[in-house]
Amino acid sequence: MQKIDPARAMFDAEIHLPASIDRQFLAVVLVAAAEKKVDFGLFHEEGKIIIAHYGGDEDHLPSLWSDGCWHFGREPEDLDEIDER
């Protein structure tokens, strides 16, 4: 059983990014999260970068959309409608 870092355990949600994520995208994400005053912790495990945060901050953090790419925020429910604009 793997021990979880106590600093990481205080958060109730996590985003697992691949370690190969574009560093420029990651930097922009972290700066934007800090500007929005999102409380987060950044952790590294083999093959991934983890952003631990409190639930409810997902609008200010990256997520993997159905197009297979990482974007800011949650994927809109009706992505086709947005693509048609």
N, C-alpha and C positions, 0 to 999 in steps of 0.2 A: 504494500500500500504506500502510495506516494504522500509525503508530508506536504501540505500546502503552506506557503509563506504566510505568516500571520498578517502581514500588510495586505496581501492579496485576499485573504479570507474575510476581511472586513467589508468587502464589496459584495453585492448580491447578483451581479451580472457580469458577463465577460464576452468579449469579441475576440475570436481566434483568427488572426491574419496569418497568411503564409509568410515564412521568413524571407521569401523572395519578393515580397510586396515592394513596389516602387518606393524608394526612399523619399523622393520628392512628395509623393502623395501622402506618405506617412507624416512627413514634417508638416504639411498643410493641415492634415487632420488634427494633429496634436496642438498646433497653434490655434486653430479654430475652436477646439474644445476648451482650451485655456481661456480664450477670449469670451466664450459663453459661460465661463465659470463652472464647467463640468468638473466634478471631483472624479479623478481617475488615477489609476496606477498602471505603469507600463512594466510588463514582465516578459521574460524570454524563456522559452522551453525549446528543446530540440525540434527544429523545423517550423517553429511558429513564434509569432509575437502576439502577446495577449494584452489587450486593453481591458482592465477590470474597471467597473464603474457601478453606479447605483442605477437600478431599473428606472426607466422614465427618461433617461438622457439619450435614448437611441436616435432622436432627431438630429443630434449634434455629433454623431459618431458614424463611422463607416459601416456599411452592410453589403453583403453579397447579393446582388439582384439576380433575377432570372436570366438576364443576358450573360451571366457568368463573369461580370466585372464588378469591382468594388466601387461604390458610390457613397456620397454623404447621405445620411439619413435612411429612413425606411423606404422600401420600394413602394411607389404608389399602387393602390389596389387596382386601378385601371390604367396600366402602362400603355395600352394601345391608344387610348384617348390622348395621352400626352404626346405620343409619337406622331399623331396626325396633325398636331398644331404647327 
